[in-house]
Amino acid sequence: MDHAAIIQRLGGNTYVGERLGLHRTSVSRWATFGIPSGYYASLIALADDLGIRLTMAQLAAGHPRHGKQAVGQVLLLPERSPPRATVQAKKVIRQQAS
């Protein structure tokens, strides 16, 4: 499954962007250029929330530029890691700390 299909399965550009604290056009570029690996854990967490099984290997294999060549490198990463903090989440944390 390529990155465009993964994004559509997770709810589309607008929904994924809202959940990650990004603009929908940033997410739409991922279909062409690939999802940045820094967002893999967040997308896996989003998929878990939606009841969809998504792994690092699937994300790496679906990359439009690197494809299956990246799978060996990504498999070295843990399957489950904490989601990446979004800009909105960081603002909330700063406000609570003040």
N, C-alpha and C positions, 0 to 999 in steps of 0.2 A: 504494500500500500504506500503510495507516495505522500508527500507532505500535504499537498492540496486535499487529498482524500481524507487524511487524518484530521485536518482542520474542519472540513465539512462534517465529519462524523462527530466531532466534539461540539458542534453547534454553529459553525460558520465564523467568519472573520469578526463580525461585530460582537458576538457572544464571547468568543475566546479573548478578544481584546479587552472587553469589559472585565472579565474574570482575572486577567493578568495585569490590568492597569495600563494597557497600551491602546493606541488608536487603531481602529480597524484597518487603516491602510498599511500600518506596519505589519500587521498579521497577514494581510493579503500579499505582501511582497515575499513572504516566506514560501509561498507556492512556487515561485520562480527561483529564488536564491537559497532556499532551504531554511529550516527552523534553526536558529542559533542553539548550539548545544547547551548553553546556560539556561535555556527554558525547558529542556527535556524533563527535568524533575517536576517542574510546575505543571506541565502538560500531563504527565503521568498521574499526578495528584488530582487534576481536573477530571481525567478519565475515570479514576477510581470513584470520585464523587458522582459521576454519571452512570456508574456500573459498567464501564467499558474497560476491557483489559488492553493495556498498552504498555509496551516494554521499551527499554533503551535500545535494544537490538532492532525493533521495528522502526523506531525513529531514525536510527542510523542507516538502516537499509533503504529507507524511503527518501533519503536525501538526494535532491536532484543532481548535485554535482559529484558527490562522493559515493553515494549508493552503497553497495555491498562491501566496498573496500574499507569502509569505516566501521563495520560490524566488529571486527577483531579488536579494534581500539576501544570501542564503547563497552564491550563485554567486560573489560577490566574495571569498569565503574560499578558501584553497587546498584542493584535493581531498585532499591528504595532509598531515597535520600530526602531530606527536608525540602519543601518547595522553596523556590527563590522568592525572597521578599519583594513585593511590588512597591512602586513609588508611593502609592496610596497607603500601603501598610506601614512603610517607614514613617510617613507623616503622622499616622495615628500613634505609633510608638513614641515619636518625639513629643507629641502633645501630651500623652499620658505621663511621660517622664518629667514634664515641666510643672 
